Amino acid sequence: MAGALDGVRVIDFGQYMAGPLAAQLLADQGADVVRVDPPSGPLWDTPANATWNRGKRSIAIDLKQEAGLAEASRLVASADVVIENFRPGVMERLGLGPEALTERHPALVYLSLPGFGADDPRASVPGWEGVVAAASATYRPNPERDSDRPVYTAIPIASGYAALLGATSGGMALLARERDGRGQRVEVPLYDAMYTAIGLYGLKITDGPARPLRASPWVRQYECQDGRWVQFHAAFTRFIMQFIDAAGVGEWREDGVTDRHRVRDEPELSDELERRMRALFKTRPALEWEELVNAAGTPTAICRTTAEWLAHPHARESEMIVEVDDPRYGPMLQPGVQARLGGTPGEVRGPAPELDGDRKAILAELEGAARNGAGVEREDPRAVLDGVKVLDLCIILAGPTCGRTLGEFGADVIKIDGPSREDGVLFHHDVNRAKRSLLLDLKTEKGRDIFWRLVDDADVIVQNYRKGVVDRLGIGYEEVRKRRPDIVYASLNAYGHDGPWADRPGWEQLAQAATGMQERFGGEAPVLQPYAINDYGTGITGAYAVALALLHRRRTGEGQHVNAALAYTACTLQSSFLQDYAGKDWDEPRGQEALGSGPLQRLYRASDGWFFLGARESDVAAIASISGLESAEQCSPEALGPFLEARFASAPVETWVEWLREAGCGAHRVASIEEVMEDPRAVARGFSLTRQHEDAGLIRTTGPVAMLSRTPVRPGDPASPPGLDAPSILAEIGMDEALADLIAEGVVVVDGVPAL
């Protein structure tokens, strides 16, 4: 079957991770991606290039030469999409900047993924991953340790998020182009992308009580008899009861520890429960606990290493890990396709190409190939998804983020929650802006009748229940498409929709545990990554899949079932080291003492705080030109780190950051979340939003970050009080007169469910 992006040509000028990964996400969906490297090859020589450049074709071009620029210009003239992730101004100086190229080629989608945006005061700072991470509070201290020492994570979250948001925004721009023939400029800086990852950690209810994000004994890691750890996740009462019966501790029902609300609010009871749980998990090995507890229906996962996950039967059978025969590394395991489309399935279309291996064929195709300036019809600056109606049935974070993202691109999103679900509407203010709220009991016949009436006018349905739940309700994809064959139906879950774990429930913590994220970050004991990166990343991926499915539907009239999963996202975000091949060396930084990947890419303590240095070996001479660092050039690689560590302790952060930037290096102090959320540019651009909510006063949330020049994203209205929009929603389907009876019968609820 054809991929959703068959016939789309992409020119990939990207280097390092963000640009190449964004292009890989397009290539996996059928795009013809032409990879442009300098004659010396990629600027980062890493095995991960075998993943990021797979399914592409290669041409080597020296952009510093006139002949090379002429070749690049001809390539752009043949393209639908151009991707680059250089610092702002670099491509402009080459004559290949977004404004010039989109003016010359009006149908071109030009995607920029710089470290810092063109309007950011730090635009000229080299946007190394670590520099951006320090700026975005990713390397903040572990709150459970009594220390100001920041903690480095090997996962390049900013690059991964820029790529996911960039691919999604590029797909949306192609969808808008399908409507009116016009392309546009798209920018997703790495720093800006981190606001999406920060998510609920940036949430602040000004007039309400703070709800600390602290672990419950019912949701945390436990060491087992064999020294291995498991992530246990009994977030709801039914999971707790299933667990205590399976574990043979039914007597716990009698003394209050099974009341998770009491455990949350009473520290002494919480401490007692944690003591019991620690002792209980020490009675069996980890694998026995994983099998026993999951068989009972309660989510639990061993905190595996990434190497273990690569070989795991579920990872292989679900094809979230695939084998590719790479010309350089031989048979290699690497992440599979991130977004799954049932009707236009993506696939790994071959290994990474040899450098310049496709030059002759690519240049031959350029004769008369200019196409992105043709077919332009009319300016239509409506939002990309204007007129698209979405039914969002999702809970927690990943699924609602998908619906929220679709709302940011202009869709009319109706958020449907159950009327009496435990804890009300979780994370409501974070993930339900840009939506209307309906509390509807889908377990009743009348509730399902309302749902079907809404389906008649819908374009997209998004749900993230465990596999089989919506089918048992009679509202799964197969039933919906009988009534609406053109529907785009998105399903998101923890472990994917194929393989032996497909029907297991799961959350962010489980995906981090299973795929190696917790084990690497924690070292001796597993530790969660600083943000809910799989949840939000999966929501973005779901929106990407929906955009591609809508693009296909616009062309053919056909709907389809698409899906995404937390574990897929975990593999993609770890793709900088998630490969296995003969001779593989698992040498990425790990543990809570990690400060970086080497002396030129690491965190340093100054006299008054911490900062991150991002530089290359070629920058050592420039570093040595700084007062006090003159001996840097004489240091061996092993001695350079201790030398810099000693020198940097002698002056304040601000001094070193200023001097290092003047020398052409990347440097940034380690920021806090509050500093990031109060960043004046972020407030002005709407990445940090403080707005009045009808039921809760002033609330601060993150906002959308992608910048599209013709069809800008929007934050949407603040989240409505749960259920408030029922009258207007029912009126649209001719049921406004039935509202009072539906409320009396409990089918619809309009108030009384708290938003958390």
N, C-alpha and C positions, 0 to 999 in steps of 0.2 A: 504494500500500500504506500501511497505517497505520504511524505511528511508534510506537516502544516506549512513549512517554509520552503518547500520545493519551488525552485524558480527564483528565489531571493538570493541575490549575490551580496556578500559581505566582504569588505576589505578590512583586514585586521592589522592595524599598525601597533597594537598593544604590546607592552613589555611587562616583565615581572608577572603579577597574577591577575589583577582585576580585569584588564582588557582582554587577555587571552582566555580567561574563564568565561567572561560574558560572550565572547565569540564562540567558545565551545558549546555553551548552552544553546546558541542558535544553530550551530552545525549539527548537534544531536537531533534537532527537529527538522533537518532536511536542507538547511541553507547551504549554498556553495560558498565556503569561506576561503578566501585567498589570504594566506598568511604572509605578511611582509616583514622580513628581518634584515638587519644590516648584513653585509657580506661575511662578517665574523661570526654570525649566529646570534641567538637570543642573548640579551644583556644579562639574564640570570640562567646559568647553565645548571639546570636541576632536573632530576628524573621526573618531576611533576609536569614538565613540558610534554611528556609522553601522553599525559591526560589532557592537558589544556589545549594541545594542538592536534589532537586526534581528529580524524575526519576532515581535515583541512588540506589545502594545496599550498605549496611553498614557492615563493619567489624572493630572491635576495636583491635588495636595492640600496644603494648608497644615497641617502637623502641629502648628503652634503655636496653632491655633485649635480651639475645642471642636467646631465643625461638621466640621472636617477630621478630627479624631480619631474622630468618630463614623463618618464614611465609611470611614476606614481599618479600624476595628473590623468593619464589615460586610464589607469585602473579605476580611479574615482569616477570618471565619466561613465564607466560600465556598471557602477555599483548601485544598489538600493540602500545599503547601510555602510557607513564608515565608523570604525571604532578606534579610539586612541585614549591613552591614559597618561599623557605627558603633563608636565606642569603647564598652567595657563601661559600662553604666549609662545610656546615652543613651535607648535604647528603653524601659528600665524606668521612667525618669522620665516618659515619655509614656504609660505604661500598656500598652505593646506589647512588653514584655520576654518572653523565652522561657519563664520559669517560669510567669508568669501566663497566657500564651496557651495553652501546652500543658495546663495544668490546666483551663482553660475549654474547650479543644477537644482532647480526648485523642487524636484521630487525626492531629493536625497534626505535620508535620515542620518544625521551626524551625531554620534554618541561619544561624549567626553567623560572620562572617569579620572579626573586629577586627584591628587591627595587633598588639596584645599581648593575651594572654588575660586573662580575668576574674580569675584567680588569680596573674597575673604582677605583681611589684612595680611594673612600668612600665605597668600597665593604663591609667592616666590620661594617659600621654604620647601626644600626637598621633602616630598610627602612619603617618606618611608613608612612602612606599616607600623613600626614601633613608635615613630614620631606621632602619627595620627592616633594610635592607641593611647599614648600618654595624654594627648590633648583631649581625648573623649572619655577619660576616666576608666578605661579598660584595665589599666594596671594599678588600680587602687589597692590599698592594703586589705588583707583578709580581715573582716570584722570580728572573726572568732579568735584572732591572735592579738595579744596586747603589744602591738608594734605599729610604727608608721611605715614599715618597709613595704613597698609596692611588690606585687607579684606578677611576673611575666607569664603570659600564656603563649604557647607555640602556635596556637590556632590564629591565622591571619583573619580575624573577624571583619575588620574594616574592608579589606580587599574582597572578601567573600560577599559581604552585603552590597558593596558597590556593584559587583558583577550581577548578583541576583536582581537588584533594583534596576540596573542598567538594561539587562535582558528584558525584564518586564516592561520597562518604559519604551524600549525599542520596539517590542511587539505591539504595544499600544499605539506608538507612532505609525507603524505600518498599517494598523487597523484604521486610524484616522486617514491615512493616505488612500486607503481603498475607497473611502467615501468621497474624497474631493481631489485626489491626484497630487496633493502637495505634501512634501516632506517637512522636516523641521529640525531645529537644534535641540539636543537633549543633553543635560549635564547632571551627573550624579557623583559629586565628590566623595571620596572615602570618608572624610570627616563628617559630612552631612549625613551619609548613609548610617552612621553609628547612632543617630537619634532614633532610627527605627529599631535598632537592637536594644537600646536603652529601655525603651518601652515603659513598662510599669514601674521601673526604678526611678523614672523621672516624674511619676505621678505624685501630685501634692494637692490635698484637699485643704484649702486655706482655713475654712470655717469648721472643719470637722476633726475628730480625734485621729491621731496618727495610728496607722496599722503597721507595726514593724514587720518586715519580711524575715521572720525567724522560723526555724525548722520546728516542726512538731515531731514528737516521738513516733507518730503514726506515718510520718513521711521523712525518712532519713536513711543513711547508710548504717549497716551493722556488720561487724566482723563475725565470721563464722568459725566453726570448729577447726577447719583446715587453714585458717589464716587468710582466706579469701574474703572479700567484702561483697555484700549485696545492697542494691538500692531497693528499699521497701517503700510502697506507696499506697497506704490505705487512707485515701483522702476523704472517702465518704463512709457513712455508717455501715452500709451493706458490705463494703470491703473489709471493715474491721471485724464484723461478725463472721464472715466467711473465713477470715484468717484464724481467729481464736478457736473456731471449731476444728479447722484442719490441723492446727498446731497442738490441739489437745489441752487448751487452757480455758475451757468454757467457764471455769469458776471466776474468771476475770469480769464476767458480766455483773457480778454482785457488788463490786466496790467502787464503781464510778470511773474506772480508767477507760472504759469503752465509750464514754460520753466525750466525744472529741471537742465539744464546745467548752465543757468544764476543764478538760486538759489544756485547752488553749488559754483559758482565763485564770487557772489556779496553778501557780508555779510549783507548789509542793506536789500536787498530783502529777504534773508533767514530769518532775524529777523522778517520782516513784515509778511511773510507767517506763521511763527511759532505762532505769536500773533493771526492771524486769525484762525488757526487750533485749538489752545487751546480754543478759544471762541466758535468755531463751535461745537466741541465735547462736550462741556458743555451743549448743548441744548437737548441732548437725553441720555437715559440710555444706558449702555454698551451693553446689549443684543440686543437692537434695532439697535444700530450701527453695531454690528457684523452681524446680519441678513441682514440689508439693504445693506451694502457695499459688502458682499460676493455675494448677489444676483446680484449685478451689475458686478461682476467678478473681484473685487479688493480684494486682500488678507488682512484679518483683523481677529484677534482673541482676545477674552477676556483674560486677564492675570489671569487665574484661579489658585486656589490652587491645590496641588497634590491630596488632598482628593476629590475635585470636579471632577478632571479628572478621577480618579478611577471609579466614578459612571456615567461618561458621556456616553450618548447613543452611540456616535461614538466609543469611546474607547472599549465599551463592544461588539458592533456588529461587529467591525473589528477584535475582539479577540486579540487586543494588551493588553487588560486586561482580564484575565481569572479567574475563580473561581476554587480553589483547596481545597479539603477536607483534611486538614492537621491533622495528629494524635495528635499534641500538641496544635495547635491553633484553630482547628475546621475549618469551612468554611472560606476561606481566598481569597481575591482578590490579585492578583500579576501579574507581567508582563507576557505577552504571549511569543510566539516563536519569536525570533529576526530576523532570516533569513527564508524567505518563499520559498519553492521549490514546484512547481506545480506537478511534476511527482513523486517525493519522499518526500511527505510532512512531515515536522517535526511536533511533537506534544509533549505536556506535558504528559509524560508516567506514571504519578503517583506522589504522594506526596513524600516529603523527608522521608527517612526510619527511623525507630527507631534505636538508637545507638546499633551496633553489632547485629542487628536483622537478618542479613543474613549470619552470620558466618558459620553455619553448611553447608548450600548449597554452599557457596563460596569455603570452604575448600574441600568439596567433589569433586568439579569440577576440582581441581588442580591435581588430580591423572592423570598423563600422559598428562597434558594440555600444556606442554611447546611447543611453536610454533613460537616464534619470532626469533629463530636462524635458522629456516629452510627456504628453498625455495630461498635462496640468489643466484642470478644468476651471475651478472657481475657488475662491477663498471661503472656507467654512470653519470658523474658529470655535465652533461648539466644543464642549468637552468630548473627549474620545468616546465615552460610553453614554453620552446623552441619549435618552430614549430607551436605554437598556434597563430592564427591571430584574432585580435579584432577590431571591428568597434565601435568607441566611438562617439555617437551622443549627448553627454551630454553638459549641460551648467552650469555655476556658479561653485559650489564647490563639492557637494556630488557625483554626477555622474562622473565628471572628476577625482575625487579621486579614484573611483573604477577603471577606466581605467588606471590611473597612477599606482595603486597598481599592477594590472595585468602586466603592463610593467616592474615594478620592479622585478617581478618573472620571467621575460624573454619573455613575449608575444610581438609580433609585433603589436603595437597599432596604428591604423590610426584614428586620431582625425578629425571628420567631423563637421565643423561649417558652419552656414549660411554666405553668402558673404556680408551681409549688416546689421547684427543684431545691435541693439542699443549698444553703448559703445564697439563695436568690440568684442574682445575675452577677457572676464572678467577673471581676476586672472590667465591669460595665463601662466606666468612664474612660478607660484606656482604649478599649477595642470597639466600642459601639458608637463613637462619633460618626457623623456622615450617614446615619441610618435612622429609620423609624422603627419604633418598638411595638411588638404585639406579643402578649402573653396568651398562649393558646394551648389547650390540652389536646394533643394529637392522639391520645389514647382513646378518645371518645369519637363516636361516629360523627357527631356534629362538628367537632374540631377538624376531623379529616375532610369533611365536606367543605369547610372554609378553606382549607389548604388547597383542595382541588380547584376551587374557584379562583384562587390566587395563581395557581399553575397556569390556568388558561391564558393569563395575560403576562406570564413571566418569560424571560429569556434564559435565565441562569438559576440553578439551584446549587447551593453549597451546603454540605453536611460533613461533620467529622466525628460521627459516632463509630463505635466499634463495628467491625464487619458483621453484617447480618441484622443489626438493630433496625435500620430503616426498612429493610425488606420485611421483617416481622410486622412492622406497622403498616405494610402495604404501600409505602411511599418511596421505595427504592427506584433505581434507575430504570429497570426493566418495566415496571408498572407505569412510571411517568412517561416513558417514551412511547408507550402504546397510545397515550392521549396526545402527547406533544413530541412527535418524532424529531423536531428541530431543536429540542431543548439541549442546552449545555449543562451537564450535571457533574459537579465537582465533588469528589470524595477525598477527605484527608484523614489520615490516622497515624498511628505510632510506627508500625513496622511494615507498612505497605499492604497491598491487596493480594499478594501471592506469597506462597511459601508457608512453612509450618507454623510461623508465629502470626500469620495474617489476622487471626481473630483475637489476638491478645490485646487487652486495653493497655494504654501507656500514656505517659506524660513526658515533659521535657527531661526530667531527671532520669527516666528510664532509658531514653534515647542516648543521653550522655553516658550512662553507665554501660550499656551494651556495646557501644561503638568505640570505647576507649578514651573518650574525652575526660571522664572523671579520674580514671587511673593515671593518665599522663599529668594532669594538672595537680593532682594531690600528692603523688609520690608514694609515701609510706601508707597513707590512708586516702581514699578518694575524696575529691573536693569538686563541687559544682563550678562550672565556668561563671564568669562574673555577670553574665546576662542570660536571658532565656533565648539563646541564639537559634535553637532548632525550631521552637514554636514560631517565632516571628519569621524566620527564614522559610518555613514551610508555608505560612500564610502568603508570603510574597510569591513563592513558587506556584501555589494554587492559582493566584491571580494571573501569573504568566501563562499557565496552561489554559485558563479561561480565555485570555486574550487571543491565543493562537487558535482555539476552537471557534471563537467568534469570527476571526479572520477567515477560517475555512468555511464557516456557515455563510458568511457574506458572499463568498465566491460560489458556493454550491447549494446552499439551502439546507445542508445536512447538519444535524446536531451530533453530539457524541458524549461519552463518559470519559472524564479526565480524573487523574488522581495524583496526589502527592503524599509524602510521609515524613515524619520527624527523622526517621533513620536514614532516608535518602538524603535529607538535608545535612545530617551529621557527616555523612560520607563526603558530600561536596565541600562542606566547610573545612574538612580535614584533607582536602585533595592535594595540599602542598607536600604531604608525606604519606598519603594513603595509597601506596603502591607496594607490591611485593614481587620480587624477581630474584634471580640468582645473584648472590652477592649483596643483597640489600643490607644496609647498615641502619638500624633504628637509632639514629643519633640526635633526634630533635630534643630541644631543652625540655626538662620535665621537673615537676615537683614545686613545692611552695617556696623553695629557696632560689628558684631560677630568676635571673635578672636579664637574660638576653641570649642571643645565639652566638655572640663573640664580642671581642673588645670594642668593635666599631658599630655594633648594633646591640646596645644594652642600656640598662638603667644604671645611673650613678647618683650617689649621694653628694650634694653640695653642702656648704656650711649651714644652710637653712632649709633644706628640703631635697627633693629628688627630681631628676630630669632624665630624659631619654636622648641618647646620642645616636644618630643615624648617619653613617658615612661609609665610603668604600675605601679599599686599600689605596687607591690613587689619591685619596684626600688626606693621607697621613702627613704629607709635606705641608699642606695648608694648615693642618692642626698644629704642626710644629712651629708655625709662624706666630702662634698666639703666645703672649707673654706667660711664662711659667710652664709651657709645654714644649720647649725647644728640643728636649731630648727624645721626643716621641719617635723621630725617624731612626734613632739608634736602637730602639727597643725591638727585641724579637717578638714574634706573634704571641708567645706565651707570656712575655713580660709586659706587653703593652697594656693589658687590662689592669694589673696591679699599679702600674705607673700612673695611668689616668685616674684610677680610683684615689690614689694618694693626693694627686694634684687638685682634683676637682673638689676635695673636701676643704680647700683653703679659701673658697670664695662663694658668694651667694649664687643661687640658681639663675637669677636674672642676668648676672654678669656673664656666666658661662654660656647661657643660651644666646645672648647678644653677640658675644665674640665668635662662637662657633658658626652662627648664621652668617656673620660678616665674612668668615673664611669659606663659605659655600657649603657648609655641612647642614644636615637637618638636626634640629634640637628643639625640645619642648619640655616644659615642666610637667609633672604629673598632676593633672587636674582632678578635682572632685566632681561628683555628679551635680551638686548644687552650682558649681562654677560653670559647668557645661550648660545646664538648663537656664542659667542667667546670662549666657553669652549674648551681648547686645545684637550681634548679627543674627543669631538664632531666633531671638525674640522678634526682630524686625522681619525676618523671612518666614516666620510661622513654624519653624521647627520646634520651638518651645511656645506653647499656647496657654495663656491663662485667661479663662472666660467664665462668665456667669452661667451656672447651671440652674435650672428651674427648681430642683429639689435639694441642692447641696451647696449653693453659694459658689464662691470662686474656686475653680479647680484648674490645676496646671497639668497638661498632658504634652506628649510629643505630637508633632504634626508631620504632614507629608514633606518629603525632601526632594524628590525628583523635579527638575526644572525643564519643562517643555515650552519652547518658544511660542508655539501657535495654540496649543491646547493645554494650558497650564492645569496642574492638579489643584485641588481645593481641599481644605480640611473638613468641609461639611459642618453642619450644625453640631453643637454640643450634644452629647448623648441625652436622649429624652428620659425622663423617669420611666422605669420599666412599665410597659403596657399603656402608656399615655396616648399613643397614636392609634389605638384600636378604633375609635369612632371614624377617623378619616379613612383608615384602611378598609374597614367594612363598608363604608359608604361607596367606595370606588367599585365594589363588587355587588352593589345593590342590596346590602344586608344591614344598613344602618338601623332600620326599624326593628331588627331582631336583637340588637345589642343588649337591651335590658334583660331579655329572657336568657341570653347567653351568659350574662354576668350572674344572674340568679342561679343558673345551673352549674356555675363554676367552669364552663367551657372557655370563657374569656375572663381575664382578670385585668382591671385597669389601674389598680393601686394595691399597696400593701406588701409588695415583694421588694425587699431592700436591694439596692445596688451597691456592690462592693468593689 
